[in-house]
């Protein structure tokens, strides 16, 4: 079993000065924590993997393809492989759990 505490993952991500911390990598999937502060710009480009975002905290909008919705704590968003997507109008520091399948990178 692998078990994690969100506060420890956030501390590790912050200590590494990165917006993204991958903390699980298996044959069929990977999982990471993605952070964007209020007012930040999301630099993402389309990925070659399907993704599921689970918003842990914060508020923002996300555009996937041509559709836009607001997200906040508890929101779940599926992004198909190859589809352009970005978080924007980030009004509260955003912390998002990201599941890639197959694994990212």
C-alpha positions, 0 to 999 in steps of 0.5 A: 500500500502507498498512503499519502497526506496532502499537507506533506505532499504540498510541503514537498511540492513547495520545497521543490519550487515546482507547480507539479509534484508526481507522487505515484507512478505505476504501469497504467497511471500516475498521480500528482499534485498541481498548484496554481496561486490566485492570479497565476497563468496556467502554462499547460499544453495538451497531454498525450494521456487522459487526465482526471482533475480533482480539485482539493482546494481553491477556485478557478475556471477551466476551459477544456476544448471549447467548454468552460466551467467553474471549479472549486473544492470537490470538483472533478473534471475529465480531460481527454488526451490531446485536448487543449485545456487551461485553468484561468480566472484563479481567484483562490490558490488552486490545489488539484490532484491529477490522475494520468492514464497511461502515466505522464511522461 
